Amino acid sequence: MFVFTSAHVYMRADIKISPLSVYLCCIIDFKMQDIHSYNFEGKRALIRVDFNVPLDKQTMEITDDTRIRAAVPTIKHILDNGGSVVIMSHLGRPKTGNEPEFSLQHIVAHTSKLLGTDVVFAGDCIGAGAYAITENLEAGKVVLLDNVRYHSEETAGDRDFAEKLSKHGDVYVNDAFGTAHRAHASTTVVAEFFPNDKMFGFLIEREIKSVAKVMESDEKPVTAIVGGAKVSSKITIIERLLDKVDYLIVGGGMAYTFVKATGGKVGASLVEDDYLEYAEKLLKAADAKGVKFYVPVDTVIADKFDNDANKREVAIDEIPDGWMGLDIGNQTLRDCQKIVESSKVILWNGPMGVFEMESFQHGTAEIALTIAAATKNGAFSLIGGGDSVAAINKFNLADEVSHVSTGGGAMLEYLEGKVLPGIAAIQQ
């Protein structure tokens, strides 16, 4: 339960509190502002976004602008409400300072186009030149600082560097969910310098609410599809999901570890032998909790890891020696489709096979289409994790699901129940 005072929210340690509940109560606590009601008139908003977009190495043109488009609503809201905007972000992982290929100057023109207004490039993120551009910024103007990771103090979470960044704004808005799991200067520490003027942007707000929609849903059934290569990378997520979902479907490479754990023959398929016993424990835990844990029953196998390999479909527990499973089979697909079609809430984290190869993308593509159809019929769908996001974009279905997370590692850690420094810094 919560006990409210004039300026603080206290939580009983013996009662479990959801991330969304904490978020909502922190709005009531006057430390954290709400972007919907905040008065931006005459204010400079310093916004941390995630503009770490892929660039063509030859032309330096943006090949996927998803992350930039995701930040547009927040930026436009501030501009439309009388404020000005100073944008800060990282791009790649520069090792020796100002490496030209990592300059945010490459995205200025496209960002201007998306916003419908000219974006001024500051040339650095701190220093006299940058401050001269931002200190008297007029309402309606937008400035883009250069790569914060040009300075090693950024990733070190240096407080002095964070203070220098804070001089660019009167209010701090964190809208970079993709870096919310990093305790860096621009994502976390800078919030200290805006004790009464800090908030989430619309993107992070949607991310928080979307996870809560899955993990705390009153609508049933809730289905989680967890794919990818290894069980070891998804243990914490699976454990937590077993307390939240009605159906848990495993796919991708990790499925073969579960098959082998129950005595099946998996040939040369990817298997984590060190996790066989643990996989068996997860199956037993699911049964004890009443969760229907679905492991594929058939698979498309290949005689080598190659798009042009010989392939055929077999029972997943009868894979011949020398052959490997690279996609789900037709019966598995039909079973999964029935589960998804009946679901009210769907989380998809990880592909069903090696969808990067055309010969083995069928299962992943059909699951994506089924999730899109279920969404159209009223289900809530959250796509999270790098490969799932890549798949939903590959099949041009991003606009047909409820929410596609912009955070890879951040999304996974948030699903695991970890405290993300970038989120906590705003809520404190």
DRENDO-1510 file (C-alpha; in Angstrom, 1 decimal, always signed):
<recs>
REC; n; res; u; v; w
REC; 1; MET; +0.0; +0.0; +0.0 .
REC; 2; PHE; +1.0; +3.6; -0.4 .
REC; 3; VAL; +1.0; +6.3; +2.3 .
REC; 4; PHE; +0.9; +9.8; +0.8 .
REC; 5; THR; +2.4; +12.9; +2.4 .
REC; 6; SER; +2.6; +16.3; +0.8 .
REC; 7; ALA; +5.6; +15.4; -1.3 .
REC; 8; HIS; +6.6; +11.8; -0.9 .
REC; 9; VAL; +5.3; +8.3; -1.5 .
REC; 10; TYR; +6.3; +5.5; +0.8 .
REC; 11; MET; +5.9; +1.9; +0.0 .
REC; 12; ARG; +5.2; -1.0; +2.4 .
REC; 13; ALA; +8.1; -3.4; +2.0 .
REC; 14; ASP; +5.9; -6.5; +2.5 .
REC; 15; ILE; +3.6; -5.7; -0.4 .
REC; 16; LYS; +4.6; -6.3; -4.1 .
REC; 17; ILE; +4.4; -3.1; -6.1 .
REC; 18; SER; +4.3; -3.1; -9.9 .
REC; 19; PRO; +6.5; -0.8; -12.0 .
REC; 20; LEU; +3.5; +0.9; -13.4 .
REC; 21; SER; +2.1; +1.5; -9.9 .
REC; 22; VAL; +5.4; +3.1; -8.9 .
REC; 23; TYR; +5.3; +5.2; -12.1 .
REC; 24; LEU; +1.8; +6.5; -11.5 .
REC; 25; CYS; +2.5; +7.3; -7.8 .
REC; 26; CYS; +5.6; +9.1; -8.7 .
REC; 27; ILE; +3.5; +11.4; -10.8 .
REC; 28; ILE; +1.5; +12.2; -7.7 .
REC; 29; ASP; +4.8; +12.7; -5.9 .
REC; 30; PHE; +5.8; +16.2; -6.9 .
REC; 31; LYS; +9.4; +15.2; -7.7 .
REC; 32; MET; +8.4; +13.7; -11.0 .
REC; 33; GLN; +6.5; +15.7; -13.6 .
REC; 34; ASP; +4.0; +14.5; -16.2 .
REC; 35; ILE; +4.7; +15.4; -19.8 .
REC; 36; HIS; +1.0; +15.6; -20.5 .
REC; 37; SER; +0.4; +18.5; -18.0 .
REC; 38; TYR; +3.8; +20.1; -17.7 .
REC; 39; ASN; +4.0; +23.8; -18.9 .
REC; 40; PHE; +6.8; +24.0; -21.4 .
REC; 41; GLU; +6.1; +27.6; -22.3 .
REC; 42; GLY; +9.5; +29.4; -22.6 .
REC; 43; LYS; +11.4; +26.3; -21.3 .
REC; 44; ARG; +14.4; +24.6; -22.9 .
REC; 45; ALA; +13.7; +20.8; -22.8 .
REC; 46; LEU; +16.9; +18.7; -22.7 .
REC; 47; ILE; +15.8; +15.4; -24.1 .
REC; 48; ARG; +17.8; +12.2; -24.0 .
REC; 49; VAL; +16.7; +10.1; -27.0 .
REC; 50; ASP; +18.1; +6.9; -28.6 .
REC; 51; PHE; +19.2; +8.0; -32.0 .
REC; 52; ASN; +21.6; +5.1; -32.3 .
REC; 53; VAL; +20.4; +4.2; -35.8 .
REC; 54; PRO; +22.2; +2.1; -38.4 .
REC; 55; LEU; +24.0; +3.9; -41.1 .
REC; 56; ASP; +25.2; +2.7; -44.5 .
REC; 57; LYS; +29.0; +2.6; -44.2 .
REC; 58; GLN; +29.6; +4.0; -47.7 .
REC; 59; THR; +26.9; +6.8; -47.9 .
REC; 60; MET; +26.4; +7.3; -44.2 .
REC; 61; GLU; +22.7; +7.4; -44.9 .
REC; 62; ILE; +20.2; +6.0; -42.3 .
REC; 63; THR; +19.0; +2.5; -43.2 .
REC; 64; ASP; +16.4; +2.3; -40.4 .
REC; 65; ASP; +14.9; +5.4; -38.8 .
REC; 66; THR; +12.6; +3.6; -36.4 .
REC; 67; ARG; +14.2; +5.1; -33.3 .
REC; 68; ILE; +14.1; +8.6; -34.6 .
REC; 69; ARG; +10.5; +8.3; -35.6 .
REC; 70; ALA; +9.7; +7.0; -32.1 .
REC; 71; ALA; +11.0; +10.2; -30.5 .
REC; 72; VAL; +9.1; +12.6; -32.8 .
REC; 73; PRO; +5.8; +12.7; -30.7 .
REC; 74; THR; +7.7; +13.8; -27.6 .
REC; 75; ILE; +9.7; +16.5; -29.5 .
REC; 76; LYS; +6.6; +17.8; -31.3 .
REC; 77; HIS; +4.6; +18.0; -28.1 .
REC; 78; ILE; +7.2; +20.2; -26.5 .
REC; 79; LEU; +7.5; +22.5; -29.5 .
REC; 80; ASP; +3.7; +22.7; -29.9 .
REC; 81; ASN; +3.4; +23.8; -26.2 .
REC; 82; GLY; +5.8; +26.7; -26.4 .
REC; 83; GLY; +9.1; +25.1; -25.6 .
REC; 84; SER; +12.4; +24.6; -27.3 .
REC; 85; VAL; +14.3; +21.3; -27.6 .
REC; 86; VAL; +17.9; +20.3; -27.1 .
REC; 87; ILE; +18.5; +16.7; -28.2 .
REC; 88; MET; +21.3; +14.5; -26.9 .
REC; 89; SER; +22.1; +10.9; -27.9 .
REC; 90; HIS; +24.8; +8.5; -28.5 .
REC; 91; LEU; +25.7; +6.8; -31.8 .
REC; 92; GLY; +27.7; +3.6; -31.9 .
REC; 93; ARG; +30.7; +3.0; -29.7 .
REC; 94; PRO; +33.5; +5.5; -30.6 .
REC; 95; LYS; +36.8; +4.4; -29.0 .
REC; 96; THR; +39.1; +7.4; -29.7 .
REC; 97; GLY; +36.9; +10.5; -29.3 .
REC; 98; ASN; +35.5; +12.3; -32.3 .
REC; 99; GLU; +35.5; +9.6; -34.9 .
REC; 100; PRO; +33.6; +11.1; -37.9 .
REC; 101; GLU; +31.6; +8.0; -38.7 .
REC; 102; PHE; +29.9; +8.3; -35.3 .
REC; 103; SER; +28.9; +11.9; -35.6 .
REC; 104; LEU; +25.2; +12.7; -35.2 .
REC; 105; GLN; +25.7; +15.2; -38.0 .
REC; 106; HIS; +24.8; +12.4; -40.3 .
REC; 107; ILE; +21.2; +12.3; -39.1 .
REC; 108; VAL; +20.5; +16.1; -38.9 .
REC; 109; ALA; +18.8; +16.4; -42.4 .
REC; 110; HIS; +16.6; +13.4; -41.9 .
REC; 111; THR; +15.6; +14.4; -38.3 .
REC; 112; SER; +14.7; +17.9; -39.7 .
REC; 113; LYS; +12.5; +16.2; -42.3 .
REC; 114; LEU; +10.7; +14.1; -39.8 .
REC; 115; LEU; +10.1; +17.0; -37.5 .
REC; 116; GLY; +9.1; +19.4; -40.2 .
REC; 117; THR; +11.5; +22.0; -38.9 .
REC; 118; ASP; +15.2; +22.8; -39.2 .
REC; 119; VAL; +17.5; +21.1; -36.7 .
REC; 120; VAL; +20.6; +23.1; -35.7 .
REC; 121; PHE; +23.7; +21.0; -35.1 .
REC; 122; ALA; +25.8; +22.1; -32.1 .
REC; 123; GLY; +29.0; +20.4; -33.2 .
REC; 124; ASP; +29.7; +19.1; -29.6 .
REC; 125; CYS; +27.6; +18.2; -26.5 .
REC; 126; ILE; +29.5; +20.5; -24.1 .
REC; 127; GLY; +31.8; +23.5; -24.4 .
REC; 128; ALA; +31.5; +27.2; -25.2 .
REC; 129; GLY; +30.4; +26.7; -28.8 .
REC; 130; ALA; +27.5; +24.4; -27.8 .
REC; 131; TYR; +26.4; +26.5; -24.9 .
REC; 132; ALA; +26.3; +29.6; -27.2 .
REC; 133; ILE; +23.8; +27.9; -29.4 .
REC; 134; THR; +21.5; +26.6; -26.6 .
REC; 135; GLU; +21.6; +29.2; -23.8 .
REC; 136; ASN; +19.1; +31.6; -25.3 .
REC; 137; LEU; +17.2; +29.1; -27.5 .
REC; 138; GLU; +13.9; +30.5; -28.8 .
REC; 139; ALA; +10.7; +28.7; -28.5 .
REC; 140; GLY; +10.1; +26.3; -31.4 .
REC; 141; LYS; +13.8; +25.8; -32.1 .
REC; 142; VAL; +15.5; +22.4; -32.1 .
REC; 143; VAL; +19.2; +21.8; -31.5 .
REC; 144; LEU; +21.0; +18.4; -31.8 .
REC; 145; LEU; +24.1; +18.0; -29.7 .
REC; 146; ASP; +26.8; +15.7; -31.0 .
REC; 147; ASN; +27.6; +12.2; -29.7 .
REC; 148; VAL; +27.7; +12.1; -25.9 .
REC; 149; ARG; +30.0; +9.0; -26.2 .
REC; 150; TYR; +32.7; +11.1; -27.7 .
REC; 151; HIS; +33.5; +11.8; -24.1 .
REC; 152; SER; +34.5; +8.8; -22.0 .
REC; 153; GLU; +32.9; +10.5; -19.0 .
REC; 154; GLU; +29.5; +9.6; -20.5 .
REC; 155; THR; +29.7; +5.8; -20.1 .
REC; 156; ALA; +31.6; +6.3; -16.8 .
REC; 157; GLY; +28.5; +8.1; -15.4 .
REC; 158; ASP; +30.7; +11.1; -14.5 .
REC; 159; ARG; +28.8; +13.6; -12.4 .
REC; 160; ASP; +30.7; +16.7; -13.5 .
REC; 161; PHE; +30.1; +15.7; -17.2 .
REC; 162; ALA; +26.4; +15.2; -16.4 .
REC; 163; GLU; +26.3; +18.7; -14.8 .
REC; 164; LYS; +27.8; +20.2; -18.0 .
REC; 165; LEU; +25.1; +18.5; -20.0 .
REC; 166; SER; +22.4; +19.8; -17.7 .
REC; 167; LYS; +23.3; +23.4; -18.6 .
REC; 168; HIS; +21.5; +22.9; -22.0 .
REC; 169; GLY; +18.1; +22.7; -20.5 .
REC; 170; ASP; +15.6; +24.0; -17.9 .
REC; 171; VAL; +13.7; +20.6; -17.8 .
REC; 172; TYR; +15.0; +17.1; -18.4 .
REC; 173; VAL; +13.0; +14.5; -20.4 .
REC; 174; ASN; +14.2; +10.9; -20.7 .
REC; 175; ASP; +12.7; +9.3; -23.8 .
REC; 176; ALA; +15.6; +6.8; -24.5 .
REC; 177; PHE; +14.3; +3.4; -23.4 .
REC; 178; GLY; +17.0; +1.6; -25.4 .
REC; 179; THR; +19.6; +3.0; -23.0 .
REC; 180; ALA; +17.5; +3.0; -19.8 .
REC; 181; HIS; +19.5; +0.0; -18.4 .
REC; 182; ARG; +22.7; +2.0; -18.6 .
REC; 183; ALA; +23.8; +4.2; -15.6 .
REC; 184; HIS; +25.4; +6.7; -17.9 .
REC; 185; ALA; +25.8; +10.5; -17.4 .
REC; 186; SER; +23.1; +11.5; -20.0 .
REC; 187; THR; +20.7; +8.7; -19.2 .
REC; 188; THR; +20.7; +8.7; -15.4 .
REC; 189; VAL; +23.1; +11.1; -13.6 .
REC; 190; VAL; +21.9; +14.2; -15.3 .
REC; 191; ALA; +18.5; +13.8; -13.7 .
REC; 192; GLU; +20.0; +14.9; -10.4 .
REC; 193; PHE; +20.3; +18.4; -11.7 .
REC; 194; PHE; +16.5; +18.7; -12.4 .
REC; 195; PRO; +15.1; +17.6; -9.0 .
REC; 196; ASN; +11.7; +19.1; -9.7 .
REC; 197; ASP; +11.7; +19.3; -13.5 .
REC; 198; LYS; +12.2; +15.7; -14.8 .
REC; 199; MET; +9.9; +13.4; -16.6 .
REC; 200; PHE; +9.5; +10.6; -19.1 .
REC; 201; GLY; +8.7; +11.2; -22.7 .
REC; 202; PHE; +5.9; +9.5; -24.5 .
REC; 203; LEU; +8.0; +6.6; -25.7 .
REC; 204; ILE; +9.3; +5.5; -22.3 .
REC; 205; GLU; +5.8; +6.0; -21.0 .
REC; 206; ARG; +4.4; +3.6; -23.6 .
REC; 207; GLU; +7.2; +1.1; -22.9 .
REC; 208; ILE; +6.4; +1.0; -19.2 .
REC; 209; LYS; +2.7; +0.7; -19.7 .
REC; 210; SER; +3.2; -2.0; -22.4 .
REC; 211; VAL; +5.2; -4.2; -20.1 .
REC; 212; ALA; +2.7; -3.7; -17.3 .
REC; 213; LYS; -0.1; -4.6; -19.7 .
REC; 214; VAL; +1.6; -8.0; -20.2 .
REC; 215; MET; +2.9; -8.7; -16.7 .
REC; 216; GLU; -0.1; -7.5; -14.7 .
REC; 217; SER; -3.0; -8.2; -17.1 .
REC; 218; ASP; -6.5; -9.0; -15.8 .
REC; 219; GLU; -7.4; -10.2; -19.3 .
REC; 220; LYS; -6.9; -13.9; -20.0 .
REC; 221; PRO; -5.4; -15.8; -21.5 .
REC; 222; VAL; -1.9; -14.3; -21.6 .
REC; 223; THR; +0.6; -15.9; -23.9 .
REC; 224; ALA; +4.3; -15.5; -24.1 .
REC; 225; ILE; +6.3; -16.7; -27.1 .
REC; 226; VAL; +10.0; -17.0; -26.1 .
REC; 227; GLY; +12.4; -17.9; -28.9 .
REC; 228; GLY; +16.0; -17.4; -29.8 .
REC; 229; ALA; +19.1; -19.4; -29.6 .
REC; 230; LYS; +19.8; -20.2; -26.0 .
REC; 231; VAL; +17.9; -21.1; -22.9 .
REC; 232; SER; +20.7; -19.7; -20.8 .
REC; 233; SER; +19.9; -16.1; -22.0 .
REC; 234; LYS; +16.2; -16.4; -21.2 .
REC; 235; ILE; +16.2; -18.2; -17.8 .
REC; 236; THR; +15.2; -15.2; -15.7 .
REC; 237; ILE; +12.5; -14.1; -18.1 .
REC; 238; ILE; +11.0; -17.6; -18.4 .
REC; 239; GLU; +11.0; -18.0; -14.6 .
REC; 240; ARG; +9.2; -14.7; -14.1 .
REC; 241; LEU; +6.7; -15.3; -16.9 .
REC; 242; LEU; +5.6; -18.6; -15.3 .
REC; 243; ASP; +3.9; -16.5; -12.6 .
REC; 244; LYS; +2.3; -14.2; -15.2 .
REC; 245; VAL; +1.1; -16.2; -18.2 .
REC; 246; ASP; -1.3; -18.9; -19.1 .
REC; 247; TYR; +0.6; -20.2; -22.1 .
REC; 248; LEU; +4.4; -20.2; -22.7 .
REC; 249; ILE; +5.6; -21.2; -26.1 .
REC; 250; VAL; +9.3; -21.8; -26.7 .
REC; 251; GLY; +10.8; -21.8; -30.2 .
REC; 252; GLY; +14.1; -21.2; -32.0 .
REC; 253; GLY; +17.3; -22.9; -31.0 .
REC; 254; MET; +16.4; -23.1; -27.3 .
REC; 255; ALA; +13.5; -25.6; -28.1 .
REC; 256; TYR; +16.0; -28.4; -28.8 .
REC; 257; THR; +17.4; -28.2; -25.3 .
REC; 258; PHE; +14.0; -28.8; -23.9 .
REC; 259; VAL; +13.5; -31.7; -26.3 .
REC; 260; LYS; +16.7; -33.4; -25.4 .
REC; 261; ALA; +16.0; -32.8; -21.7 .
REC; 262; THR; +12.9; -35.0; -22.1 .
REC; 263; GLY; +14.7; -37.8; -23.9 .
REC; 264; GLY; +14.3; -36.7; -27.6 .
REC; 265; LYS; +16.9; -37.1; -30.4 .
REC; 266; VAL; +18.0; -33.7; -31.7 .
REC; 267; GLY; +20.8; -34.6; -34.1 .
REC; 268; ALA; +23.2; -31.7; -34.7 .
REC; 269; SER; +20.7; -29.1; -33.5 .
REC; 270; LEU; +21.8; -26.3; -31.1 .
REC; 271; VAL; +21.7; -27.7; -27.6 .
REC; 272; GLU; +23.0; -26.4; -24.2 .
REC; 273; ASP; +23.9; -29.6; -22.5 .
REC; 274; ASP; +24.7; -27.7; -19.3 .
REC; 275; TYR; +21.1; -26.6; -19.1 .
REC; 276; LEU; +19.3; -29.9; -19.7 .
REC; 277; GLU; +18.5; -30.5; -16.0 .
REC; 278; TYR; +17.4; -26.9; -15.7 .
REC; 279; ALA; +15.1; -27.1; -18.7 .
REC; 280; GLU; +13.4; -30.1; -17.1 .
REC; 281; LYS; +12.9; -28.2; -13.9 .
REC; 282; LEU; +11.3; -25.4; -15.8 .
REC; 283; LEU; +8.8; -27.8; -17.4 .
REC; 284; LYS; +8.0; -29.2; -14.0 .
REC; 285; ALA; +7.6; -25.7; -12.5 .
REC; 286; ALA; +5.2; -24.7; -15.3 .
REC; 287; ASP; +3.1; -27.8; -14.7 .
REC; 288; ALA; +3.0; -27.1; -11.0 .
REC; 289; LYS; +1.8; -23.5; -11.7 .
REC; 290; GLY; -0.8; -24.6; -14.2 .
REC; 291; VAL; +1.0; -22.9; -17.1 .
REC; 292; LYS; +0.7; -24.7; -20.4 .
REC; 293; PHE; +4.3; -24.9; -21.5 .
REC; 294; TYR; +4.4; -25.6; -25.3 .
REC; 295; VAL; +7.5; -27.2; -26.8 .
REC; 296; PRO; +7.4; -27.7; -30.7 .
REC; 297; VAL; +6.4; -31.2; -31.8 .
REC; 298; ASP; +7.9; -31.0; -35.3 .
REC; 299; THR; +10.6; -29.1; -37.1 .
REC; 300; VAL; +12.2; -28.3; -40.4 .
REC; 301; ILE; +15.6; -29.8; -40.5 .
REC; 302; ALA; +18.7; -29.2; -42.7 .
REC; 303; ASP; +21.9; -31.1; -43.4 .
REC; 304; LYS; +23.9; -27.9; -43.0 .
REC; 305; PHE; +23.5; -24.3; -41.7 .
REC; 306; ASP; +22.9; -22.8; -45.1 .
REC; 307; ASN; +19.9; -21.3; -47.0 .
REC; 308; ASP; +20.5; -23.8; -49.8 .
REC; 309; ALA; +20.8; -26.9; -47.6 .
REC; 310; ASN; +18.7; -30.0; -48.1 .
REC; 311; LYS; +15.7; -29.9; -45.8 .
REC; 312; ARG; +12.8; -31.9; -44.7 .
REC; 313; GLU; +10.2; -32.0; -41.9 .
REC; 314; VAL; +10.3; -34.5; -39.0 .
REC; 315; ALA; +9.1; -35.0; -35.5 .
REC; 316; ILE; +11.2; -32.8; -33.3 .
REC; 317; ASP; +12.4; -35.6; -31.1 .
REC; 318; GLU; +13.5; -37.8; -34.0 .
REC; 319; ILE; +16.1; -35.7; -35.8 .
REC; 320; PRO; +18.7; -37.9; -37.5 .
REC; 321; ASP; +22.4; -37.6; -36.7 .
REC; 322; GLY; +24.1; -34.8; -38.7 .
REC; 323; TRP; +20.8; -32.9; -39.3 .
REC; 324; MET; +19.8; -29.8; -37.4 .
REC; 325; GLY; +16.5; -28.1; -36.7 .
REC; 326; LEU; +16.2; -24.6; -38.2 .
REC; 327; ASP; +12.5; -23.8; -38.1 .
REC; 328; ILE; +9.2; -25.0; -36.6 .
REC; 329; GLY; +7.1; -27.6; -38.5 .
REC; 330; ASN; +3.6; -27.3; -39.8 .
REC; 331; GLN; +1.8; -29.0; -36.8 .
REC; 332; THR; +3.7; -26.8; -34.4 .
REC; 333; LEU; +2.7; -23.8; -36.4 .
REC; 334; ARG; -1.0; -24.8; -36.3 .
REC; 335; ASP; -0.8; -25.5; -32.6 .
REC; 336; CYS; +0.8; -22.1; -31.9 .
REC; 337; GLN; -1.7; -20.3; -34.1 .
REC; 338; LYS; -4.6; -21.7; -32.2 .
REC; 339; ILE; -3.0; -20.5; -28.9 .
REC; 340; VAL; -2.3; -17.0; -30.2 .
REC; 341; GLU; -5.7; -16.6; -31.8 .
REC; 342; SER; -7.4; -17.4; -28.5 .
REC; 343; SER; -5.1; -15.0; -26.5 .
REC; 344; LYS; -6.1; -11.6; -25.1 .
REC; 345; VAL; -2.5; -10.5; -24.4 .
REC; 346; ILE; +0.6; -11.6; -26.3 .
REC; 347; LEU; +4.3; -11.1; -25.7 .
REC; 348; TRP; +6.7; -12.1; -28.4 .
REC; 349; ASN; +10.4; -12.3; -27.5 .
REC; 350; GLY; +12.5; -14.3; -30.0 .
REC; 351; PRO; +12.0; -15.9; -33.4 .
REC; 352; MET; +10.8; -19.4; -34.1 .
REC; 353; GLY; +13.7; -20.3; -36.4 .
REC; 354; VAL; +16.5; -18.9; -38.5 .
REC; 355; PHE; +14.3; -16.3; -40.1 .
REC; 356; GLU; +17.3; -14.5; -41.7 .
REC; 357; MET; +17.4; -17.4; -44.2 .
REC; 358; GLU; +14.5; -17.4; -46.6 .
REC; 359; SER; +14.4; -21.2; -46.5 .
REC; 360; PHE; +13.7; -21.2; -42.8 .
REC; 361; GLN; +11.7; -18.1; -42.2 .
REC; 362; HIS; +8.2; -19.6; -42.7 .
REC; 363; GLY; +7.5; -20.3; -39.0 .
REC; 364; THR; +8.6; -16.9; -37.8 .
REC; 365; ALA; +6.7; -15.1; -40.6 .
REC; 366; GLU; +3.5; -17.0; -40.0 .
REC; 367; ILE; +3.6; -16.4; -36.2 .
REC; 368; ALA; +4.1; -12.7; -36.9 .
REC; 369; LEU; +1.1; -12.7; -39.2 .
REC; 370; THR; -1.0; -14.5; -36.6 .
REC; 371; ILE; +0.0; -12.0; -33.9 .
REC; 372; ALA; -1.0; -9.2; -36.2 .
REC; 373; ALA; -4.4; -10.8; -36.9 .
REC; 374; ALA; -5.0; -11.4; -33.2 .
REC; 375; THR; -4.2; -7.7; -32.6 .
REC; 376; LYS; -6.7; -6.7; -35.2 .
REC; 377; ASN; -9.3; -8.8; -33.4 .
REC; 378; GLY; -8.7; -7.0; -30.1 .
REC; 379; ALA; -5.7; -8.6; -28.5 .
REC; 380; PHE; -2.8; -6.6; -27.0 .
REC; 381; SER; +0.6; -7.5; -28.5 .
REC; 382; LEU; +4.0; -6.5; -27.3 .
REC; 383; ILE; +7.0; -7.3; -29.5 .
REC; 384; GLY; +10.3; -7.1; -27.5 .
REC; 385; GLY; +13.9; -8.1; -28.0 .
REC; 386; GLY; +16.1; -7.4; -31.0 .
REC; 387; ASP; +15.4; -10.4; -33.1 .
REC; 388; SER; +11.7; -10.2; -32.7 .
REC; 389; VAL; +11.7; -6.6; -33.6 .
REC; 390; ALA; +13.9; -7.3; -36.6 .
REC; 391; ALA; +11.4; -10.0; -37.7 .
REC; 392; ILE; +8.3; -7.9; -37.3 .
REC; 393; ASN; +10.0; -5.2; -39.3 .
REC; 394; LYS; +11.3; -7.6; -42.0 .
REC; 395; PHE; +7.7; -8.7; -42.6 .
REC; 396; ASN; +6.4; -5.1; -42.5 .
REC; 397; LEU; +4.0; -5.8; -39.6 .
REC; 398; ALA; +5.2; -3.2; -37.1 .
REC; 399; ASP; +2.1; -1.0; -37.6 .
REC; 400; GLU; -0.2; -4.0; -37.1 .
REC; 401; VAL; +0.8; -4.9; -33.5 .
REC; 402; SER; +0.1; -2.9; -30.4 .
REC; 403; HIS; +3.7; -2.0; -29.5 .
REC; 404; VAL; +7.2; -2.7; -30.8 .
REC; 405; SER; +9.7; -2.0; -28.1 .
REC; 406; THR; +12.7; +0.2; -29.0 .
REC; 407; GLY; +14.8; -1.3; -26.3 .
REC; 408; GLY; +16.7; -4.6; -26.8 .
REC; 409; GLY; +18.7; -5.2; -23.6 .
REC; 410; ALA; +16.6; -2.7; -21.7 .
REC; 411; MET; +13.4; -4.5; -22.6 .
REC; 412; LEU; +14.8; -7.9; -21.5 .
REC; 413; GLU; +16.0; -6.5; -18.2 .
REC; 414; TYR; +12.7; -4.8; -17.5 .
REC; 415; LEU; +10.8; -8.0; -18.3 .
REC; 416; GLU; +13.1; -9.8; -15.8 .
REC; 417; GLY; +12.0; -7.3; -13.2 .
REC; 418; LYS; +15.3; -5.5; -12.8 .
REC; 419; VAL; +15.4; -1.8; -11.8 .
REC; 420; LEU; +16.6; +0.2; -14.8 .
REC; 421; PRO; +18.8; +3.1; -13.8 .
REC; 422; GLY; +17.3; +5.5; -16.4 .
REC; 423; ILE; +13.8; +4.8; -15.1 .
REC; 424; ALA; +14.7; +5.0; -11.4 .
REC; 425; ALA; +16.5; +8.3; -11.9 .
REC; 426; ILE; +13.2; +9.9; -13.0 .
REC; 427; GLN; +11.1; +8.2; -10.4 .
REC; 428; GLN; +13.3; +9.2; -7.4 .
</recs>
